[in-house]
Amino acid sequence: MDYMIGMDLGTTSTKAVLYDMDCNVLGYANKLYPLYQDQPDMAEEDPEEIFDAVVDALTEVLRKADLKNGKLQGVSFSAAMHSLIGLDADHKPTTGVITWADNRAEKYANEYKQNGKGFEIYSRTGTPTHPMSPLYKLIWLRNEHKDIFDNSKYWVGIKEYIFYRLFGVLKEEISIASATSLFNIFKLDWDEGALKEAGITRDQLPELVQPTEQVTGMHEEYAKVIGIPTDTPFIMGASDGTLSNLGVNAIDPGVVAVTIGTSGAVRTVVDKPVIDPKGRVFCYALTKDRWVIGGPVNNGGIVFRWVRDQLFAPEKITASMMNVDSYDMLTQIAGEVPAGSDGLIFHPYLGGERAPIWDANARGSFFGLTRNHTRAHMVRAALEGIVYNLYNVMLALAEVSGSPKEIMATGGFARSELWRQMLADIFESPVTIPTAFESGALAAVTIAKKSLGLIDDISVIKDYIGETHTYQPNKENYAAYRELVPIFIRLSRQLQTEYANIADFQRKFSANSTKD
């Protein structure tokens, strides 16, 4: 039997999924690493910890393969977008992995948003003006950490760093590149205007390649540890966001993918780059002839984690003692509260927000609290607030690409019956949930099969996904949501006038020193 491996480089873990050649799952490994938040707005990772996680995950999952009677045909990658790592002349890191969640470039992103330069760059690169973008991270480093900036000869993301460590080459595929604000999505090349604003040259960036690019010649020391031949093809793959659409077969016109993992997103595929006149949605490459437009949100499952840790710590301990999932326990509690949480609304902006408001200063809040509300109301309101915000993103996306014909959903939330139904109710639309395991890894393997000449087109992924379940909206529930969603949207607009003020206060007075 021959094998394929899909790797998913995520914000808090790296996953490796072992497949047979028909894309049936044979094995799985998941390696966690911390997100360092030692300063206000900081969100970094250690590149060495992630590299070790990749090697460990590959090594562990390959134990489930019989390579004496079969061959590993290829390994392909999905990776989180917007990460930035500086490398010195010897290719040693000068920074940590500055992740998409890092907001320390907020001042500079806001300046570019106010003076109009940000929209000019967005109109060429498809990446909205926000501190998540490597462009604004570079401007921040150049202005506030000049020693690091000047000592960095190269600038890469986490996937590029992993490939360099394994193979000694600096390559970046167009899907990840198109999420940097440094890449012209119409010319399929680094954008000279953006590079000038960043203060770097194209020689400091990796060679641009296609997602199907194969790399071989792994350093022998790592090949020996992992247990594979040095000539095993590693395929560049694409970004996690674009692969999420492919992984649920949301690649036809009008099909929208909704993803809620640690963060979340609403996306659809188009056949050419599309720019939003209001600058609310991104446009990133999946392949050279398929583009994904949509909006990402910072606050998905990470909000649920905050609710569990801060509001339900006793239940978390009880769940651990009973050996049950603490999140399942919380969704059961939330399920006891009616749709709409008896008028309690939660804005889930615990880590700033990207789409649709693109405000790194946004902050979370409960609205409508009365003496009648309980912690159960709070947990349900938090879950609903996450979906309200995603629905708001879909409204913006619909203005650009038209109303959705079908909604496919995936991510960690999809394991929750309550959340699935909530999504259908708030979106007032049937929602289909594929049962395929780890859709990002499956999509990466599909890219690899195209690269290796094993399939003609990535659309065959529909044959690998298998069974799906569709949830119909509950009329009684969406009647309540129909009244609450407009209030949620109006409130977020009104509160934006004060977000910057409260964020400035928190930066000035808060001793924000945490490590996730």
N, C-alpha and C positions, 0 to 999 in steps of 0.2 A: 504494500500500500504506500502511495506517495502522499505528501502532506503540503499544507500551506499554513503560514502563521500571519495573523493580523495583529499589529501592535497599536495600542491607543495611548499616546502620551498626554495624560490629562493634567488638570491643575493640582490635584491632590494624590494621584496615583497613576501608575503605568500598568496597563493590562495587556496580557498576551493570550490570544485565543488560537488553539490548534484546530485545523480543519482537515478533513479528507478532501479529495479533489472534487467532490460533489457539494462541498461547503457544509457538510454536517460537522457539528462541534464534537471534538474528541477530547479536548482538555482546555484548562483555563488557569491562569495565574494572575494575581493582583498584588502589586507591591505599593505600599503607601509611603508618602514622605510629607514632611511638614511644610506649611506656608508660613513664612516668617513675617511678622507684622510688628516689629520692634519700635517703629516710629509712626506718627500719624500719617495716614494715607499710604503707607508702605505695604507692599504685598510681593515678597520675593521668595524664591526657592534656591536651593543649593544645586548647581549643575552637576556636581559630583554625586550627590545623593540620587539625582534622577538617572544619571548614567549607570550607577550601580543597580538601580531598580530595573532598568532595561535589561542588563546582563542577567540579573537574578531571575527576572520573569521569563526570559527566553530559556534559560537553563532549566528552570522548573517545569515549564510546559513541555519541553522536549523529552522529559523523562517519560511522558505518556505516549511517545512515538517509538515505533520499531524501525530505527534507521538501518538496522542490519538487513532488513527485508524490504526496505523502501527508501525513498529519497525525499529530502526537504526541497521542494521545487522553488520556493521563494518566501521572503518575508517582506511585508508591506506595512506602511505606517499611516496612521491618523495622528494629528498633533494639534494641540491648542494653539490658537492664533495670538498674535500681537506680542509675543515674548521678545525680549531683547537681552543679549549678552555681549559685553565687550571682550575682545581677545587682544592680548599684546602681540608683539612680533613673533613670539614663540608659540602663539596660539593658546596661551594660558589665560583663563578668565580674569578680567579686571573688575568685573561686577558679578553679582548674583544673577539669577534668572529674574529679570524684572517682568512680572506677569501682566496680563490684561487687567487684572484687578488693582494694579498699583496706580494711585491717583496723584502722585507727587508732581506730575507735570501739569496739574490742573490750571495753574496760573498762566502758563504759556498757551495751552489749548484755548483758554478763554480769551486771551489777547487776540489770537488768530481768528476766533469766532467773531469777535467784536469788530475787528478791522477789515473783515471780508476776505483776507488772504486764505483763511481756512476753507471757505466755500470754493475758492478758485482751485485749491489743491484737491478738495473732494471731487470736483467736477472732472478731474483728470484721473484720479486714483480710485475713486469709489469708496474710500474709507472716511466715515464721518469725522468731524473735528472733535476729538475727545482725547483725554490723557492716556487712554488705553493704547493709542497708536504709537508705534516705535518712533515715528517722526518727532512727536512732541516729547517723548522720553529723551531723544537725542538733544533736542533744543534745551531741555531742562538740565541735562548733564553738562552740556557745553557752557551754560551760564552759571550753574551752581556747584559743579564738581569738575572744574576745568582740568585738574590733575589727572583724574580718571579718563576724561574725554581725550586729552592729549596723549595719554599712554596707551590708548586703544587703537590698534592698527586695523582691526577688523570688527565688524558688527554682524551678529548672527542671531537666529532664534534657537530654541531648544532642540528642534529636530536637526537643524544644520550642525549644531554642536555634537549631537549623538553620532551623526554620520562622520564628522571629522574624527572623533575619537576612535570609531571603529575602522575607518578606511583611510583617513588622512587626506580627504578631499573636502573642499568647501563648495557645496552645491545647494541651491534653493529652488524648489519647484514653484510654478507660477501661482498656485493656489495660496500657499503661505505668503508669498511675496505680495500678492494683491491685497493683503490685509495689513500692510505696513505703512500706508500713505506715502510710500517711496516708489511705487510701481505704477506706471501708466497703463491702465487697463485697455486703452484703445491701441497703443503701440506695442503692448506686451514687452515692455522694457522698463528699466529703471527710469524714473522721471527726473530729468535734469533740474527742473525748477524746485522740486521737493528736496533733492540732494543739496542744492545750494542753500536752501533754508536750514537744513540740518547741519550744514557745515562739514559734509563728508563728500567723498568721491566714489564713483562706481568701483574703483579698485579695492575699496574697503568692504565691499559687499560680495556675497557668494556669486558664483556663476549661475545664471538662470537656466533652468531645465524644465521639461514637462513632468507632470505627475507620474508618467509611465517610465521615467528614466530608471535604468538599472545600474546598480553599483556593485562591483565585486572586488575581491582582493582584500578581505578583512585581515587586519593584523593577526598574526598567528597566535599571539598570547591570548586574545579574546576568543578566537575560534576554538582554541583548545579548551578553554573554560566552559564555553557554551556547549561544545560537543558537535560542531558542524564543520564541513569543509570550508576552506577560505574562499573558494570560488562560488559559494552559495549566493544567488542573486538577491540583493536587497533592493526593493523598489521604493522610490521616494514617497509615493502616495500623495495625500492632500491634507487639507485642514479638516479639523474635526467638524466644523460647522457645515462645510459643503458636503462632506461625506455622510453627515446625518441625513441629508435629503436622499442621497443615493441609497443609504442603508435601509430606508423604509420604502424605496421605490417611488419617492415623490419627485420624479424628474420629468413628468409630462406637464404640458401647459395647464395651469389652473389647479394643480395639486399642491397643497400647502403642507409643509412639515412643521409640527410644533414639538419642540424639545424642551424638557425640563430635567436637567441634571443638577449639578451644583449651581450653575447659572441656567439660562434658558434662551430660547430664540424662536422666531417665526420666520420661515423661509420658503421661497418658491424658486423654480428654475426657469430661466429664459435663455434664448439662443444667441443673444448678443448683450453687451454691456448696457445697463440702464442706470440713469442718474435721476434722483429725486430732486425736483426744483426746490423743495424745502429742506433738503439735506438730512432727512430723517432715517433713510434706509441705506444699508451698505450694498455694494455690488462686488462680489468676489468670484474668482475663477474656480470652477470645478475641473474642467478641461479647457482646451483652447476653443472649443465650440459649444460649451455649456457654462452658463454663469448663474450664480445663486444670488438673489437679492432678498433682503429681509432686515430684521432688526434683532439684535441681541440684548438680553437683559442681564444685569449683574446678579439679580436676586431671584434665584430659583430655590432649589433644595437647601441651599445654605441658610435661608430664612427659617425653614422647617427645623433645621438643626439648632438655630438660635432659640426658637420657641421651646424645643425639647430641653436644651441645656439650661436656659435661664428661667423658664416658667414651669417646667415639669421635671425638675431634678429628682424629686422623690420617686416619680413614676419610672424614670430612667433607671434608678437603682433597683426598684422592684422588678422591672423587666429583665434586668441582668440576672437577678437572683432566681427568677423563674425560667431563665433561658429562653425568653421570647423576644421578638424584635420590638424595640422601644417605639419605633415609628409606627408599626402596626397598632400598638397600644394607643398612640395618640390619635390615629385616624379613627379608631373605634370611638374614642371620646368625642372627636369632632362630629362624627356621624350621628350623635345624639342631639345635635343642635340643628334647627331647621335652616334651609337654604336662605342665605342673606344674613345669617347670624343675628337675627332680631335687630337689624339696623346698625350693627357694628361694622365699621369699615377700617381696613388696615392698609396703609401705604407701605409697601415692602422695601423701601429704599434704604436698607441697612448699610449698603456699601456704595453710596452714590447710585447713579443710574445711567445706563446707556439709552437704548431706544425705549420709548419714543421721545423722551424729553432731553436726552443727551446732557445731563447735568451732574457733574461729579460731586457737587455739593448737596445733592438731594439727600434727605434724611427720612427715616421711617416715622410713622405716627399711627396711633389709633384715633378714630373719629367716631363720635356718637356714643361714647361710654355712658352707661347709666348704672345705678345700683343693682339693676336686675341682671347685668352681664356677669358671667363667670369665666373661669379659665378655659372652660370648654368652648365658650363663645370666642375667646381670643385665639385659640388654635384654629378653629374653623375660619375665622375672619382672616387669619394670616394665609391660610391655604387659598382662600378665595381672592385675597389681594394679589397674590402671585399670578393667578389666572386672569383677573381683571386687567392687570398690566400687560399681559401677553395679548389679550383681546384688543387693547388699545394699540399695540404694535400692529396687529392684523389690520385695523382700520386704516393706518397709515400705508401699509403695504398694498391694500386694496385700491387706494388712490393711484398708485403707480402701475400696478399690474392687473387690476381688475378683481372682482369678487372671486373668492375661491370656489372651486367646483367640488373639491374633496379635501378632507383634512386627515392627515396621517400623524400619529403621535408616538413619541418614543422618549426614552430617558428613564431615570430611576423612578420618577413619579408613576410611570405606567404600571408599576407593580401594585399600585393602590387602586382598589375598586372605587373608593370614594372620589379620588382625584380624577379618575377617568370619566366618571359620570359628571363631575363638576365641570370639566372641560367641555363636554358636550352641551351641558345646560347653559353655561355662560356664553359660549360661541353660538348657541342656537343652531347647531349643525351636527349631523352624525360624525363621529370620530372613530377612525379605524386604528386599532393597535396591532401591529405585527407581533407575532410571538418569537420572531428571530432573536437569537441571543447576541448581545453586543453589536448593534447595527453598524457602529463606526468601524469596528474591526472587520466585519463582513464586507463593508464597502471598500475598505483598503485592499482586501484580498481580491475583490472583483477588479479593481484597478490593476493589481498584479497579474491576474489571469489575462487581461487585455494586453498588458506589456509583454507577457510571455507567449502571446499568440495562441492562447488556449480558448479564447472566445473572440467573436467578431466585434461585439459592442457591449458596453457596460449595462445596457438595458436588460440583459439576461438575468440581472440580479433578482428580478421578479420570480424566477424559477427557484431561487435559493431561499427566499424569505419564508415560504411555507404558509402555515395557517395564520389567519388574522381574526380579530374580534371587533365588531362594530357596536358602538354605544349610541343609542338614540337619545336626543334631548327630552327631558321630563318637562312637560308644559307647565306644571305647577311651580317647578323650580325656576324656569327661565322667566316666568312672569315677575318674580321677585327681583331677579338679576337685571331685568330690563329697566327697572326703576333705579337700582343702585349703581349700575355701571356709569351712567351720566354724572351722578354725584361724585363718584370716584375720580372721573376725568376732570371735572370742573375744579375739584379740590386740589388736585395735583398742580393745575395751572396757577391757582391762587396762592398756593404755598411756595411756588418757585420764587416769589419776590422776597421771601425770608430765608430760603435755603442757604444762600451765601452768608448771611449774617450769623446764623446759628453754627454753620460750619467754621467760620472764622473764630467764633467764641470757643468752640471745641478744640481747635488747633492751638489756641492761645492758653487755655486753662486746663485741658485734659491731659492727664499722664497716661497716654494710650500706649501701653506696652504689653502686647499679647503675642502669643505664638500658637497658631492652630496646628 
